[in-house]
């Protein structure tokens, strides 16, 4: 597996879709994981930017990712109506 620089997660109730790209924007990861396997999977990744859709659970997931001790895992929330994947330029754009 190529090194994931940016990971987009489509949050859902039971199954989460993951889409990761490397530093050059090439697809490095595309898979689905269950709720029970999401945290162990994120924990084994090297530190990366994590883009999340803006929803009620996004804040909780962002806190969980930051507690993994693999800082700088950073959770960014992306509006769900934003066109494209959550690994779009908006996910990697700097925030104020």
MODELLER restraints for C-alpha pairs under 7 A, 6 or more apart:
rsr = mdl.restraints
at = mdl.atoms
rsr.add(forms.Gaussian(group=physical.xy_distance, feature=features.Distance(at['CA:1:A'], at['CA:28:A']), mean=6.50, stdev=0.5))
rsr.add(forms.Gaussian(group=physical.xy_distance, feature=features.Distance(at['CA:2:A'], at['CA:22:A']), mean=6.87, stdev=0.5))
rsr.add(forms.Gaussian(group=physical.xy_distance, feature=features.Distance(at['CA:2:A'], at['CA:28:A']), mean=5.23, stdev=0.5))
rsr.add(forms.Gaussian(group=physical.xy_distance, feature=features.Distance(at['CA:3:A'], at['CA:22:A']), mean=5.88, stdev=0.5))
rsr.add(forms.Gaussian(group=physical.xy_distance, feature=features.Distance(at['CA:3:A'], at['CA:28:A']), mean=6.86, stdev=0.5))
rsr.add(forms.Gaussian(group=physical.xy_distance, feature=features.Distance(at['CA:4:A'], at['CA:20:A']), mean=5.63, stdev=0.5))
rsr.add(forms.Gaussian(group=physical.xy_distance, feature=features.Distance(at['CA:4:A'], at['CA:21:A']), mean=5.45, stdev=0.5))
rsr.add(forms.Gaussian(group=physical.xy_distance, feature=features.Distance(at['CA:4:A'], at['CA:22:A']), mean=4.79, stdev=0.5))
rsr.add(forms.Gaussian(group=physical.xy_distance, feature=features.Distance(at['CA:4:A'], at['CA:28:A']), mean=6.02, stdev=0.5))
rsr.add(forms.Gaussian(group=physical.xy_distance, feature=features.Distance(at['CA:4:A'], at['CA:48:A']), mean=6.69, stdev=0.5))
rsr.add(forms.Gaussian(group=physical.xy_distance, feature=features.Distance(at['CA:5:A'], at['CA:21:A']), mean=5.99, stdev=0.5))
rsr.add(forms.Gaussian(group=physical.xy_distance, feature=features.Distance(at['CA:5:A'], at['CA:22:A']), mean=4.78, stdev=0.5))
rsr.add(forms.Gaussian(group=physical.xy_distance, feature=features.Distance(at['CA:5:A'], at['CA:23:A']), mean=5.51, stdev=0.5))
rsr.add(forms.Gaussian(group=physical.xy_distance, feature=features.Distance(at['CA:5:A'], at['CA:48:A']), mean=4.99, stdev=0.5))
rsr.add(forms.Gaussian(group=physical.xy_distance, feature=features.Distance(at['CA:5:A'], at['CA:49:A']), mean=6.33, stdev=0.5))
rsr.add(forms.Gaussian(group=physical.xy_distance, feature=features.Distance(at['CA:6:A'], at['CA:20:A']), mean=5.61, stdev=0.5))
rsr.add(forms.Gaussian(group=physical.xy_distance, feature=features.Distance(at['CA:6:A'], at['CA:21:A']), mean=5.48, stdev=0.5))
rsr.add(forms.Gaussian(group=physical.xy_distance, feature=features.Distance(at['CA:6:A'], at['CA:22:A']), mean=6.65, stdev=0.5))
rsr.add(forms.Gaussian(group=physical.xy_distance, feature=features.Distance(at['CA:6:A'], at['CA:48:A']), mean=5.63, stdev=0.5))
rsr.add(forms.Gaussian(group=physical.xy_distance, feature=features.Distance(at['CA:6:A'], at['CA:49:A']), mean=4.72, stdev=0.5))
rsr.add(forms.Gaussian(group=physical.xy_distance, feature=features.Distance(at['CA:6:A'], at['CA:50:A']), mean=5.88, stdev=0.5))
rsr.add(forms.Gaussian(group=physical.xy_distance, feature=features.Distance(at['CA:6:A'], at['CA:87:A']), mean=6.42, stdev=0.5))
rsr.add(forms.Gaussian(group=physical.xy_distance, feature=features.Distance(at['CA:7:A'], at['CA:18:A']), mean=6.84, stdev=0.5))
rsr.add(forms.Gaussian(group=physical.xy_distance, feature=features.Distance(at['CA:7:A'], at['CA:19:A']), mean=5.71, stdev=0.5))
rsr.add(forms.Gaussian(group=physical.xy_distance, feature=features.Distance(at['CA:7:A'], at['CA:20:A']), mean=4.22, stdev=0.5))
rsr.add(forms.Gaussian(group=physical.xy_distance, feature=features.Distance(at['CA:7:A'], at['CA:21:A']), mean=6.56, stdev=0.5))
rsr.add(forms.Gaussian(group=physical.xy_distance, feature=features.Distance(at['CA:7:A'], at['CA:49:A']), mean=6.17, stdev=0.5))
rsr.add(forms.Gaussian(group=physical.xy_distance, feature=features.Distance(at['CA:7:A'], at['CA:50:A']), mean=4.79, stdev=0.5))
rsr.add(forms.Gaussian(group=physical.xy_distance, feature=features.Distance(at['CA:7:A'], at['CA:51:A']), mean=6.11, stdev=0.5))
rsr.add(forms.Gaussian(group=physical.xy_distance, feature=features.Distance(at['CA:7:A'], at['CA:87:A']), mean=6.26, stdev=0.5))
rsr.add(forms.Gaussian(group=physical.xy_distance, feature=features.Distance(at['CA:8:A'], at['CA:18:A']), mean=5.77, stdev=0.5))
rsr.add(forms.Gaussian(group=physical.xy_distance, feature=features.Distance(at['CA:8:A'], at['CA:19:A']), mean=5.13, stdev=0.5))
rsr.add(forms.Gaussian(group=physical.xy_distance, feature=features.Distance(at['CA:8:A'], at['CA:20:A']), mean=6.14, stdev=0.5))
rsr.add(forms.Gaussian(group=physical.xy_distance, feature=features.Distance(at['CA:8:A'], at['CA:50:A']), mean=5.83, stdev=0.5))
rsr.add(forms.Gaussian(group=physical.xy_distance, feature=features.Distance(at['CA:8:A'], at['CA:51:A']), mean=4.71, stdev=0.5))
rsr.add(forms.Gaussian(group=physical.xy_distance, feature=features.Distance(at['CA:8:A'], at['CA:52:A']), mean=6.19, stdev=0.5))
rsr.add(forms.Gaussian(group=physical.xy_distance, feature=features.Distance(at['CA:8:A'], at['CA:86:A']), mean=4.84, stdev=0.5))
rsr.add(forms.Gaussian(group=physical.xy_distance, feature=features.Distance(at['CA:8:A'], at['CA:87:A']), mean=4.91, stdev=0.5))
rsr.add(forms.Gaussian(group=physical.xy_distance, feature=features.Distance(at['CA:9:A'], at['CA:16:A']), mean=6.69, stdev=0.5))
rsr.add(forms.Gaussian(group=physical.xy_distance, feature=features.Distance(at['CA:9:A'], at['CA:17:A']), mean=5.80, stdev=0.5))
rsr.add(forms.Gaussian(group=physical.xy_distance, feature=features.Distance(at['CA:9:A'], at['CA:18:A']), mean=4.79, stdev=0.5))
rsr.add(forms.Gaussian(group=physical.xy_distance, feature=features.Distance(at['CA:9:A'], at['CA:19:A']), mean=6.59, stdev=0.5))
rsr.add(forms.Gaussian(group=physical.xy_distance, feature=features.Distance(at['CA:9:A'], at['CA:51:A']), mean=6.36, stdev=0.5))
rsr.add(forms.Gaussian(group=physical.xy_distance, feature=features.Distance(at['CA:9:A'], at['CA:52:A']), mean=5.53, stdev=0.5))
rsr.add(forms.Gaussian(group=physical.xy_distance, feature=features.Distance(at['CA:9:A'], at['CA:86:A']), mean=6.91, stdev=0.5))
rsr.add(forms.Gaussian(group=physical.xy_distance, feature=features.Distance(at['CA:10:A'], at['CA:16:A']), mean=5.74, stdev=0.5))
rsr.add(forms.Gaussian(group=physical.xy_distance, feature=features.Distance(at['CA:10:A'], at['CA:17:A']), mean=5.15, stdev=0.5))
rsr.add(forms.Gaussian(group=physical.xy_distance, feature=features.Distance(at['CA:10:A'], at['CA:18:A']), mean=6.57, stdev=0.5))
rsr.add(forms.Gaussian(group=physical.xy_distance, feature=features.Distance(at['CA:10:A'], at['CA:52:A']), mean=6.77, stdev=0.5))
rsr.add(forms.Gaussian(group=physical.xy_distance, feature=features.Distance(at['CA:10:A'], at['CA:53:A']), mean=6.67, stdev=0.5))
rsr.add(forms.Gaussian(group=physical.xy_distance, feature=features.Distance(at['CA:14:A'], at['CA:34:A']), mean=5.78, stdev=0.5))
rsr.add(forms.Gaussian(group=physical.xy_distance, feature=features.Distance(at['CA:14:A'], at['CA:35:A']), mean=5.30, stdev=0.5))
rsr.add(forms.Gaussian(group=physical.xy_distance, feature=features.Distance(at['CA:15:A'], at['CA:32:A']), mean=6.45, stdev=0.5))
rsr.add(forms.Gaussian(group=physical.xy_distance, feature=features.Distance(at['CA:15:A'], at['CA:33:A']), mean=5.61, stdev=0.5))
rsr.add(forms.Gaussian(group=physical.xy_distance, feature=features.Distance(at['CA:15:A'], at['CA:34:A']), mean=4.47, stdev=0.5))
rsr.add(forms.Gaussian(group=physical.xy_distance, feature=features.Distance(at['CA:15:A'], at['CA:35:A']), mean=5.91, stdev=0.5))
rsr.add(forms.Gaussian(group=physical.xy_distance, feature=features.Distance(at['CA:16:A'], at['CA:32:A']), mean=5.43, stdev=0.5))
rsr.add(forms.Gaussian(group=physical.xy_distance, feature=features.Distance(at['CA:16:A'], at['CA:33:A']), mean=5.34, stdev=0.5))
rsr.add(forms.Gaussian(group=physical.xy_distance, feature=features.Distance(at['CA:16:A'], at['CA:34:A']), mean=6.15, stdev=0.5))
rsr.add(forms.Gaussian(group=physical.xy_distance, feature=features.Distance(at['CA:16:A'], at['CA:35:A']), mean=6.87, stdev=0.5))
rsr.add(forms.Gaussian(group=physical.xy_distance, feature=features.Distance(at['CA:17:A'], at['CA:31:A']), mean=5.98, stdev=0.5))
rsr.add(forms.Gaussian(group=physical.xy_distance, feature=features.Distance(at['CA:17:A'], at['CA:32:A']), mean=4.39, stdev=0.5))
rsr.add(forms.Gaussian(group=physical.xy_distance, feature=features.Distance(at['CA:17:A'], at['CA:33:A']), mean=6.63, stdev=0.5))
rsr.add(forms.Gaussian(group=physical.xy_distance, feature=features.Distance(at['CA:18:A'], at['CA:30:A']), mean=5.60, stdev=0.5))
rsr.add(forms.Gaussian(group=physical.xy_distance, feature=features.Distance(at['CA:18:A'], at['CA:31:A']), mean=5.34, stdev=0.5))
rsr.add(forms.Gaussian(group=physical.xy_distance, feature=features.Distance(at['CA:18:A'], at['CA:32:A']), mean=5.89, stdev=0.5))
rsr.add(forms.Gaussian(group=physical.xy_distance, feature=features.Distance(at['CA:19:A'], at['CA:29:A']), mean=5.54, stdev=0.5))
rsr.add(forms.Gaussian(group=physical.xy_distance, feature=features.Distance(at['CA:19:A'], at['CA:30:A']), mean=4.61, stdev=0.5))
rsr.add(forms.Gaussian(group=physical.xy_distance, feature=features.Distance(at['CA:19:A'], at['CA:31:A']), mean=6.82, stdev=0.5))
rsr.add(forms.Gaussian(group=physical.xy_distance, feature=features.Distance(at['CA:20:A'], at['CA:27:A']), mean=6.00, stdev=0.5))
rsr.add(forms.Gaussian(group=physical.xy_distance, feature=features.Distance(at['CA:20:A'], at['CA:28:A']), mean=5.38, stdev=0.5))
rsr.add(forms.Gaussian(group=physical.xy_distance, feature=features.Distance(at['CA:20:A'], at['CA:29:A']), mean=4.62, stdev=0.5))
rsr.add(forms.Gaussian(group=physical.xy_distance, feature=features.Distance(at['CA:20:A'], at['CA:30:A']), mean=6.36, stdev=0.5))
rsr.add(forms.Gaussian(group=physical.xy_distance, feature=features.Distance(at['CA:21:A'], at['CA:27:A']), mean=4.42, stdev=0.5))
rsr.add(forms.Gaussian(group=physical.xy_distance, feature=features.Distance(at['CA:21:A'], at['CA:28:A']), mean=4.83, stdev=0.5))
rsr.add(forms.Gaussian(group=physical.xy_distance, feature=features.Distance(at['CA:21:A'], at['CA:29:A']), mean=6.62, stdev=0.5))
rsr.add(forms.Gaussian(group=physical.xy_distance, feature=features.Distance(at['CA:22:A'], at['CA:28:A']), mean=5.82, stdev=0.5))
rsr.add(forms.Gaussian(group=physical.xy_distance, feature=features.Distance(at['CA:43:A'], at['CA:68:A']), mean=6.23, stdev=0.5))
rsr.add(forms.Gaussian(group=physical.xy_distance, feature=features.Distance(at['CA:47:A'], at['CA:70:A']), mean=5.72, stdev=0.5))
rsr.add(forms.Gaussian(group=physical.xy_distance, feature=features.Distance(at['CA:47:A'], at['CA:71:A']), mean=6.21, stdev=0.5))
rsr.add(forms.Gaussian(group=physical.xy_distance, feature=features.Distance(at['CA:47:A'], at['CA:72:A']), mean=5.61, stdev=0.5))
rsr.add(forms.Gaussian(group=physical.xy_distance, feature=features.Distance(at['CA:47:A'], at['CA:73:A']), mean=5.29, stdev=0.5))
rsr.add(forms.Gaussian(group=physical.xy_distance, feature=features.Distance(at['CA:48:A'], at['CA:72:A']), mean=6.66, stdev=0.5))
rsr.add(forms.Gaussian(group=physical.xy_distance, feature=features.Distance(at['CA:48:A'], at['CA:73:A']), mean=5.34, stdev=0.5))
rsr.add(forms.Gaussian(group=physical.xy_distance, feature=features.Distance(at['CA:49:A'], at['CA:73:A']), mean=5.73, stdev=0.5))
rsr.add(forms.Gaussian(group=physical.xy_distance, feature=features.Distance(at['CA:49:A'], at['CA:74:A']), mean=5.19, stdev=0.5))
rsr.add(forms.Gaussian(group=physical.xy_distance, feature=features.Distance(at['CA:49:A'], at['CA:75:A']), mean=6.81, stdev=0.5))
rsr.add(forms.Gaussian(group=physical.xy_distance, feature=features.Distance(at['CA:50:A'], at['CA:73:A']), mean=6.60, stdev=0.5))
rsr.add(forms.Gaussian(group=physical.xy_distance, feature=features.Distance(at['CA:50:A'], at['CA:74:A']), mean=5.61, stdev=0.5))
rsr.add(forms.Gaussian(group=physical.xy_distance, feature=features.Distance(at['CA:50:A'], at['CA:75:A']), mean=5.00, stdev=0.5))
rsr.add(forms.Gaussian(group=physical.xy_distance, feature=features.Distance(at['CA:50:A'], at['CA:76:A']), mean=6.35, stdev=0.5))
rsr.add(forms.Gaussian(group=physical.xy_distance, feature=features.Distance(at['CA:51:A'], at['CA:75:A']), mean=5.81, stdev=0.5))
rsr.add(forms.Gaussian(group=physical.xy_distance, feature=features.Distance(at['CA:51:A'], at['CA:76:A']), mean=4.82, stdev=0.5))
rsr.add(forms.Gaussian(group=physical.xy_distance, feature=features.Distance(at['CA:51:A'], at['CA:77:A']), mean=5.99, stdev=0.5))
rsr.add(forms.Gaussian(group=physical.xy_distance, feature=features.Distance(at['CA:51:A'], at['CA:78:A']), mean=6.69, stdev=0.5))
rsr.add(forms.Gaussian(group=physical.xy_distance, feature=features.Distance(at['CA:51:A'], at['CA:86:A']), mean=5.64, stdev=0.5))
rsr.add(forms.Gaussian(group=physical.xy_distance, feature=features.Distance(at['CA:51:A'], at['CA:87:A']), mean=6.25, stdev=0.5))
rsr.add(forms.Gaussian(group=physical.xy_distance, feature=features.Distance(at['CA:51:A'], at['CA:91:A']), mean=5.28, stdev=0.5))
rsr.add(forms.Gaussian(group=physical.xy_distance, feature=features.Distance(at['CA:52:A'], at['CA:58:A']), mean=6.35, stdev=0.5))
rsr.add(forms.Gaussian(group=physical.xy_distance, feature=features.Distance(at['CA:52:A'], at['CA:75:A']), mean=6.56, stdev=0.5))
rsr.add(forms.Gaussian(group=physical.xy_distance, feature=features.Distance(at['CA:52:A'], at['CA:76:A']), mean=5.64, stdev=0.5))
rsr.add(forms.Gaussian(group=physical.xy_distance, feature=features.Distance(at['CA:52:A'], at['CA:77:A']), mean=4.56, stdev=0.5))
rsr.add(forms.Gaussian(group=physical.xy_distance, feature=features.Distance(at['CA:52:A'], at['CA:78:A']), mean=5.64, stdev=0.5))
rsr.add(forms.Gaussian(group=physical.xy_distance, feature=features.Distance(at['CA:52:A'], at['CA:86:A']), mean=6.46, stdev=0.5))
rsr.add(forms.Gaussian(group=physical.xy_distance, feature=features.Distance(at['CA:53:A'], at['CA:77:A']), mean=5.06, stdev=0.5))
rsr.add(forms.Gaussian(group=physical.xy_distance, feature=features.Distance(at['CA:53:A'], at['CA:78:A']), mean=4.30, stdev=0.5))
rsr.add(forms.Gaussian(group=physical.xy_distance, feature=features.Distance(at['CA:53:A'], at['CA:79:A']), mean=5.47, stdev=0.5))
rsr.add(forms.Gaussian(group=physical.xy_distance, feature=features.Distance(at['CA:53:A'], at['CA:80:A']), mean=5.24, stdev=0.5))
rsr.add(forms.Gaussian(group=physical.xy_distance, feature=features.Distance(at['CA:53:A'], at['CA:86:A']), mean=6.73, stdev=0.5))
rsr.add(forms.Gaussian(group=physical.xy_distance, feature=features.Distance(at['CA:54:A'], at['CA:77:A']), mean=4.79, stdev=0.5))
rsr.add(forms.Gaussian(group=physical.xy_distance, feature=features.Distance(at['CA:54:A'], at['CA:78:A']), mean=5.03, stdev=0.5))
rsr.add(forms.Gaussian(group=physical.xy_distance, feature=features.Distance(at['CA:54:A'], at['CA:79:A']), mean=4.80, stdev=0.5))
rsr.add(forms.Gaussian(group=physical.xy_distance, feature=features.Distance(at['CA:54:A'], at['CA:80:A']), mean=5.97, stdev=0.5))
rsr.add(forms.Gaussian(group=physical.xy_distance, feature=features.Distance(at['CA:58:A'], at['CA:77:A']), mean=6.72, stdev=0.5))
rsr.add(forms.Gaussian(group=physical.xy_distance, feature=features.Distance(at['CA:62:A'], at['CA:75:A']), mean=4.75, stdev=0.5))
rsr.add(forms.Gaussian(group=physical.xy_distance, feature=features.Distance(at['CA:65:A'], at['CA:73:A']), mean=6.38, stdev=0.5))
rsr.add(forms.Gaussian(group=physical.xy_distance, feature=features.Distance(at['CA:66:A'], at['CA:73:A']), mean=5.77, stdev=0.5))
rsr.add(forms.Gaussian(group=physical.xy_distance, feature=features.Distance(at['CA:66:A'], at['CA:74:A']), mean=6.67, stdev=0.5))
rsr.add(forms.Gaussian(group=physical.xy_distance, feature=features.Distance(at['CA:76:A'], at['CA:91:A']), mean=6.40, stdev=0.5))
rsr.add(forms.Gaussian(group=physical.xy_distance, feature=features.Distance(at['CA:78:A'], at['CA:86:A']), mean=6.54, stdev=0.5))
rsr.add(forms.Gaussian(group=physical.xy_distance, feature=features.Distance(at['CA:78:A'], at['CA:91:A']), mean=6.54, stdev=0.5))
